[in-house]
Amino acid sequence: MDAATTIWVISLVIALVVTLVVVFLLEWILRTAKNILAGASAIWTHGQLVANNTIQIPILLPTTNRVAGKILEASEAIKGATKAIEEHADGCPGCPHCVLNHQKAMAAGD
């Protein structure tokens, strides 16, 4: 083999090695880009879910406030009734009067 052929073969081998390295690097870049795209897609999907939930808050808040107001009214009524029972129980030692009134009311209801 003469010098020109040797240089030609060495150049072809180097070009082949460089081509293989470039192909490997491009495949690596492509894989990394696909991973980034998958991550960005997941972030986008979850961001949309959060946005949908956030949109629901002002729509449902008036209903929530109305129901909470009714619960508050009911709890205040229960508190008042409990206080009346407690006050009556403090001054009532067996309370036959209450028992008789209850029996009369039950008889009148029949």
C-alpha positions in Angstrom: 0.0 0.0 0.0 1.4 3.4 -0.9 1.2 6.5 1.2 -1.8 8.0 -0.7 -3.9 4.9 -0.1 -3.0 4.7 3.6 -4.0 8.4 4.1 -7.2 7.7 2.2 -8.1 4.7 4.4 -7.2 6.6 7.6 -9.3 9.5 6.4 -12.3 7.2 5.7 -11.9 5.5 9.1 -11.8 8.9 10.9 -14.8 10.1 8.9 -16.7 7.0 9.9 -15.8 7.4 13.6 -16.8 11.1 13.4 -20.1 10.2 11.7 -20.9 7.6 14.4 -20.1 10.1 17.2 -22.4 12.6 15.5 -25.2 10.1 15.1 -24.8 9.1 18.8 -24.9 12.7 19.9 -27.9 13.5 17.7 -29.8 10.5 19.1 -28.9 11.6 22.6 -30.2 15.1 21.9 -33.4 13.7 20.4 -34.0 11.5 23.4 -33.4 14.4 25.8 -35.8 16.6 23.7 -38.5 13.9 23.9 -38.1 13.7 27.7 -38.3 17.5 28.0 -41.5 17.5 25.8 -43.1 14.8 28.0 -42.3 16.8 31.1 -43.6 20.0 29.6 -46.8 18.2 28.5 -47.4 16.8 32.0 -46.9 20.3 33.5 -49.3 21.7 30.9 -52.0 19.1 31.7 -51.7 19.7 35.5 -51.7 23.4 35.0 -55.0 23.1 33.1 -56.5 21.0 35.9 -55.5 23.6 38.5 -56.9 26.4 36.3 -60.2 24.5 35.9 -60.4 24.1 39.7 -59.6 27.7 40.2 -62.3 28.7 37.8 -64.8 26.7 39.9 -64.1 28.7 43.1 -65.9 31.9 42.4 -68.8 29.9 40.8 -69.3 27.7 43.9 -68.4 30.3 46.6 -71.9 31.9 46.8 -73.5 28.5 47.3 -70.9 27.6 50.0 -71.5 30.9 51.8 -75.2 30.4 51.7 -74.9 26.9 53.2 -72.4 28.0 55.8 -74.8 30.8 56.8 -77.6 28.2 57.3 -75.3 26.0 59.3 -74.4 29.1 61.5 -78.1 29.9 62.0 -78.9 26.3 63.0 -75.9 26.2 65.4 -77.0 29.4 67.0 -80.5 28.1 67.5 -79.1 24.9 69.0 -76.9 27.0 71.3 -79.9 29.0 72.4 -82.0 25.9 73.1 -79.2 24.2 75.0 -78.8 27.3 77.1 -82.6 27.3 77.9 -82.5 23.7 78.8 -79.4 24.3 81.0 -81.1 27.2 82.8 -84.3 25.2 83.3 -82.4 22.2 84.6 -80.5 24.4 87.1 -83.7 25.4 88.8 -85.8 22.3 88.3 -85.4 19.5 91.0 -87.3 16.8 89.2 -89.9 19.2 87.8 -93.2 17.4 88.4 -94.9 20.5 86.9 -93.1 19.9 83.6 -93.9 16.2 83.7 -97.6 17.0 84.3 -97.7 19.6 81.6 -96.1 17.1 79.2 -98.7 14.4 80.1 -101.6 16.9 79.6 -100.2 18.0 76.2 -99.9 14.4 75.1 -103.5 13.6 76.2 -104.8 16.7 74.4 -103.0 15.6 71.3 -104.7 12.2 71.2 
